[in-house]
């Protein structure tokens, strides 16, 4: 259950990367209809260019999601290591203790 937030952030980051790539590489008039900013073709008017600001924002969202997911994963792993009690070392035997036994 601890890892659910990390998984969700990674999925959101991956989707944001996909959207950023679409905004940077596909022209405005050719964007898929499920991505915000899609313009339908109007007779006599051609939409040119790309949505650079939207692409930059989507890339920023992706970076933030991946960084937060990494930090959460690091904290989870670190806390799991600290909760495991270290094994108690075996009692040390000194030379005098061995001599007393003999």
HELIX and SHEET records of a PDB file:
HELIX    1   1 UNK A    4  UNK A   25  1                                  22    
HELIX    2   2 UNK A   28  UNK A   30  5                                   3    
HELIX    3   3 UNK A   52  UNK A   83  1                                  32    
HELIX    4   4 UNK A   95  UNK A  101  1                                   7    
END                                                                             
